[in-house]
Amino acid sequence: MANLRTPRFQFLLALQFLMLIQSQVLCYQYKVGDLDAWGIPTSANPQVYTKWSKYHQFKLGDSLLFLYPPSQDSVIQVTAQSYSSCNLKDPILSMNDGNSLFNFTTLGDFYFTSGEPGHCQQNQKLHISFLSGNGSAYSPSAGPSALDASAPSYPTVFGSIPAPPTSAPHSSAPSPRFPVFAAAVVGFGVFALHSGNL
């Protein structure tokens, strides 16, 4: 049996701990629209949010970053019914600082649009369907909602910084996640190899 107080054992234990922690911090911050700021889609790219949403899948802990000039625009989270009718009254959440961050903390359907009158009618809106471990995004022409218009709204959390854990902004699809179980198996395997038990 290996001595638990040896430097080698303590190093391997620390290495395994770091691998387990790393498997939990693979959350991403996605800039909505990537290179385009949050705004009315241009005539050259009228489906910018539809195209953007086709290439992203989300998980709990990920966040959306909406960038826009605060004097010209805003972001609101609305119900499915308000999203469909472009009703800007009584939003679930209102963000207007030009650097708005939305964290995924629960599963559900999330509906976003501009808080400026007339912008929603010009397709400045985004629907994220997040009903399982990985969510996918939809925007106006990407298809019907999985829930009807009477679906309840979902609680949200908004903060000026991402809720831990997060990483730097990432606009491409997330890399494969390294499961906690696999990290533990690798850690125990390394320990067994170094202690001579394998």
MITOR-549519 format. One line per 4 residues: number of its first residue (from 1); their letters; for each residue x negated, z, y of C-alpha. Coordinates in steps of 0.02 Angstrom, whole numbers, plus 50000, padded with zeros to 5 digits. Layout:
NUM = A = X Z Y | ...
***
This chain:
1 = MANL = 50000 50000 50000 | 49935 49955 50172 | 49891 50091 50296 | 50022 50083 50435
5 = RTPR = 49899 50145 50566 | 49769 50008 50547 | 49744 49890 50694 | 49781 49741 50581
9 = FQFL = 49951 49811 50531 | 49995 49855 50710 | 49943 49681 50768 | 50051 49597 50635
13 = LALQ = 50198 49709 50678 | 50180 49664 50862 | 50168 49479 50817 | 50327 49488 50715
17 = FLML = 50416 49580 50856 | 50365 49445 50981 | 50429 49309 50863 | 50597 49398 50850
21 = IQSQ = 50610 49416 51038 | 50564 49233 51066 | 50705 49178 50952 | 50827 49267 51067
25 = VLCY = 50769 49195 51235 | 50803 49012 51204 | 50937 49003 51337 | 50935 48864 51465
29 = QYKV = 50989 48834 51642 | 51065 48660 51664 | 51073 48577 51834 | 51244 48495 51840
33 = GDLD = 51219 48307 51858 | 51030 48321 51830 | 50950 48220 51971 | 51112 48205 52067
37 = AWGI = 51171 48354 52168 | 51349 48421 52147 | 51453 48304 52253 | 51578 48163 52253
41 = PTSA = 51522 48031 52127 | 51456 47874 52212 | 51527 47700 52183 | 51362 47656 52095
45 = NPQV = 51385 47802 51973 | 51570 47850 51972 | 51559 47936 51802 | 51404 48042 51837
49 = YTKW = 51481 48202 51768 | 51552 48114 51615 | 51382 48038 51576 | 51295 48202 51609
53 = SKYH = 51414 48300 51498 | 51391 48184 51348 | 51209 48236 51329 | 51225 48425 51335
57 = QFKL = 51280 48562 51217 | 51285 48742 51270 | 51272 48912 51190 | 51309 49088 51248
61 = GDSL = 51178 49141 51374 | 51154 48966 51447 | 51202 48935 51628 | 51255 48794 51744
65 = LFLY = 51169 48770 51912 | 51270 48681 52047 | 51163 48622 52194 | 51248 48557 52353
69 = PPSQ = 51241 48575 52542 | 51341 48735 52575 | 51409 48669 52740 | 51485 48517 52650
73 = DSVI = 51542 48576 52479 | 51576 48718 52357 | 51618 48749 52174 | 51771 48835 52106
77 = QVTA = 51820 48880 51929 | 52004 48844 51900 | 52134 48849 51762 | 52173 48696 51654
81 = QSYS = 52332 48665 51752 | 52243 48674 51921 | 52105 48561 51854 | 52231 48427 51800
85 = SCNL = 52329 48434 51963 | 52178 48464 52077 | 52259 48623 52142 | 52126 48719 52241
89 = KDPI = 52233 48874 52273 | 52197 49037 52181 | 52034 48991 52094 | 51967 49103 51955
93 = LSMN = 51796 49102 52038 | 51735 49032 52204 | 51552 48991 52241 | 51494 48921 52408
97 = DGNS = 51310 48963 52435 | 51239 48790 52390 | 51142 48862 52243 | 51282 48920 52129
101 = LFNF = 51249 48984 51954 | 51380 49004 51817 | 51332 49099 51658 | 51416 49069 51491
105 = TTLG = 51459 49244 51430 | 51616 49206 51330 | 51689 49065 51228 | 51830 48959 51299
109 = DFYF = 51871 48809 51406 | 51792 48810 51578 | 51856 48701 51721 | 51758 48670 51880
113 = TSGE = 51795 48567 52034 | 51743 48556 52214 | 51830 48679 52329 | 51838 48548 52467
117 = PGHC = 52006 48458 52491 | 52006 48281 52421 | 51846 48297 52317 | 51935 48339 52153
121 = QQNQ = 52044 48183 52169 | 51881 48083 52180 | 51825 48152 52009 | 51710 48288 52071
125 = KLHI = 51759 48400 51927 | 51690 48456 51760 | 51769 48526 51601 | 51664 48622 51475
129 = SFLS = 51745 48657 51306 | 51653 48803 51230 | 51754 48859 51080 | 51616 48891 50952
133 = GNGS = 51430 48933 50948 | 51388 48769 51034 | 51494 48700 51174 | 51509 48525 51237
137 = AYSP = 51552 48466 51410 | 51688 48348 51466 | 51734 48278 51633 | 51891 48188 51693
141 = SAGP = 51882 48029 51588 | 51797 48103 51435 | 51959 48145 51347 | 52102 48269 51338
145 = SALD = 52078 48455 51334 | 52082 48546 51168 | 52203 48672 51246 | 52364 48637 51337
149 = ASAP = 52390 48667 51522 | 52466 48840 51491 | 52306 48905 51409 | 52249 49071 51482
153 = SYPT = 52098 49083 51593 | 51942 49168 51527 | 51840 49306 51607 | 51677 49249 51685
157 = VFGS = 51520 49326 51755 | 51432 49257 51909 | 51270 49317 51981 | 51137 49259 52101
161 = IPAP = 51011 49254 51959 | 51037 49209 51777 | 51092 49348 51662 | 50947 49390 51548
165 = PTSA = 50879 49307 51448 | 50851 49136 51527 | 50711 49014 51560 | 50669 48887 51694
169 = PHSS = 50794 48749 51736 | 50807 48626 51593 | 50901 48463 51608 | 50877 48385 51437
173 = APSP = 50958 48438 51275 | 50895 48606 51211 | 50762 48608 51078 | 50809 48672 50905
177 = RFPV = 50827 48861 50899 | 50715 48963 50784 | 50833 49082 50691 | 50800 49268 50690
181 = FAAA = 50801 49272 50499 | 50667 49136 50490 | 50559 49232 50615 | 50574 49389 50509
185 = VVGF = 50528 49295 50349 | 50376 49216 50432 | 50322 49386 50500 | 50337 49471 50332
189 = GVFA = 50246 49325 50249 | 50101 49337 50371 | 50094 49525 50345 | 50094 49507 50156
193 = LHSG = 49956 49376 50161 | 49844 49484 50272 | 49874 49644 50174 | 49832 49557 50008
197 = NL = 50002 49585 49929 | 50045 49401 49910
***
